[in-house]
Every structure is written in structure tokens, then in C-alpha cells.
Amino acid sequence: MITALTSRFGARVPVVQAPMAGAASGRLAGSVSAAGALGMVGVGPATTADWIREQHAVARGIAGDSPFGIGVMAWVLDDKPEQLHALLDTRPAFASVSFGDVRPYVKPLQEAGITVFSQVGTLAEALAAEEAGVDVVVARGAEGGGHGRDAVGTLPLLQLVLDHVHVPVLAAGGISGPRGLAAVLAAGAAGAWVGTAFLACPESMTADVGRDRLLAASETSTVYGRVFDVGQRTAWPEQFGGRALRNAYFDRWVGREPELAHDDAAHEAVLAARRELDPDIAPLYAGQGVGALTDVRSAAEVVQALAEAEDLLRWATRRS
């Protein structure tokens, strides 16, 4: 499959594995890239510069000459410039900078030879990202797992963005297999940004108990909101809530976020649950495509399955 994405990076499959902080380390990123797609290391708010450098080395050791990227968050870089310095030092093939004002970071990354992607949740964000000079816009719909806007679904957003921006566009949110990839390629996207499909891979950092929950989930098992951020007292901007598997903690506190913000016991409970890997309290971020997860497959097997989109597109062409 030849698209602007595969042509730019020499990839075989037009898929970028989303930079899922807490799940996507160098092992997953390198494995995805070695399989012919484009892997990414996910960087969270508390991630150190040393960890970024370490995981870059891990990914490079697995991917060899195949390109991979690192994903960071603009609102974090504002207070933790050492994360940016780590990217400039390691120079991955590409970087994702999203969720905040990306303008201060685009030029330094590009001057270091790093292609810049940015996730957007509205047309206005897409136009702002293009104006800021990013190389690739990622139209992330509300179906997507993890943090982002809950404003527009993937297909309505993708169509708008494709009609109004001139840089390559990737589609994100709810794309869990070859049918989804074929659909967004047919619409004009240069590729897909896929996260949830890789969560159950043995190369991910997902714990066994979390993997079991993911495999048992259906397409209606996720919820969106700020409960987990408020409970953990993380500084995510309010407009970027998170989509995760529904659990008892979410059900207890949804709609009571102002009260939760001052409840020390609830705060300590969710922090302990993260340490103890208790999925009834701790967040397990996933998108609406989680219902397609039915078994544990390696990163290479997930990439191979996504590559079947090419056959679907050929079939659709012959049928028409």
C-alpha cells in the first residue's frame, strides 16, 4: 500500500501505532516498526528524560533501520523541557506533539530532522496545527482510547479535516482492524493511527490482569470523562478527558468530580490501585475498538492483520 505516509518513511503498512503512555515502550514500538508499520514510544506527564533515551535505544535495537517515533504532550513540555531535549538528543524519525500549544516545539524538532505529527479533535485544531507547521495531522475522533476531545466522531472529523488541510492526514479513533484501515484509506487518509488493537500484545506494558479485562470487553465497555484525572490529581487540561474501560471507581465518582477533587481517601485509593494493578479502581485506557480484541496476538500479527486492508480495497475496486 503506497500512501504519503508509507512513501515518506518506507513503511509497508500505512499504520502508526499510537503513543500510549503506560503501554507503549520501546519494545512495542520497535516490534511494530520491525513488522512493517510505524511504532511509537508513549511519554506520560511523569516520564523522565532518561527513560525516553532508554526506550529509544530499546526500540532501535529491535527495529534496526526501520523508523519509529516518540509521542509527547505539549502541555507537559511547557513545564518539562527535558522531555523535548531527550527527543532532540535521540532524534527519532518522527514525533507526535499534541494536546496544547504545539507552536513552540514544531521548528526545533524539524530542525533536528524529526517529522512532526499532531493529534487534533476539531477542525479548528487541525487548521491551527497546519498553521503551526506540523508535517502530518492526526484526526482523532471521540471513539479513541486514552486522552483527547469527545467532540466529534472519527468519520465526520476526518472528512472535514481532509477537505480543509493540505498536509497528509491520518485517521484515529475506533480503527481496530483491516476494515477500518481500508475505510479511512478509501476516504483519502494517508494512514491510520491505531492504539487499542496493540494493547493486548505481549510486547505492550499491559499487565496480565488488564489484558484479561481488555479481551473480555465489548464495544460498549468504555466510558469517557475526567474521573481518573481528577482522582489522581493529574494536570491534564479539562478539555482533554480520557476514554477507558468502565469500572467501579468511575461509576462511583462520575458526576461528582468536584467532590472527588478534595477526597484524599479516593485519591490514595486510585494511586494504590495503579501500583497493585487493580482494574476495578485504576484506569485502563482503551477505545471503542476494544470489542475487536478477542485473543493475544503479537505486534507483528496485528500489523499483518491490518495489512489485509489492501485486499479489501482491491475487492471493493473490482466490485465497483
Secondary structure, DSSP 8 states (H G I E B T S, - for coil): ---HHHHHHT-SS-EEE---TTT--HHHHHHHHHTTSBEEEE--TT--HHHHHHHHHHHHHHHTTS-EEEEEEHHHHTT-HHHHHHHHHH--SEEEEESS--HHHHHHHHHTT-EEEEEESSHHHHHHHHHHT-SEEEEE-TT-SEEE--SS-HHHHHHHHHHH--S-EEEESS--SHHHHHHHHHHT-SEEEE-GGGTTSTTS---HHHHHHHHH--TT-EEEESHHHHHHT----TT-EEEEE--HHHHHHTT-HHHHTT-HHHHHHHHHHHHHT-TTTS--B--GGGGG--S---HHHHHHHHTTHHHHHHHHHHH-
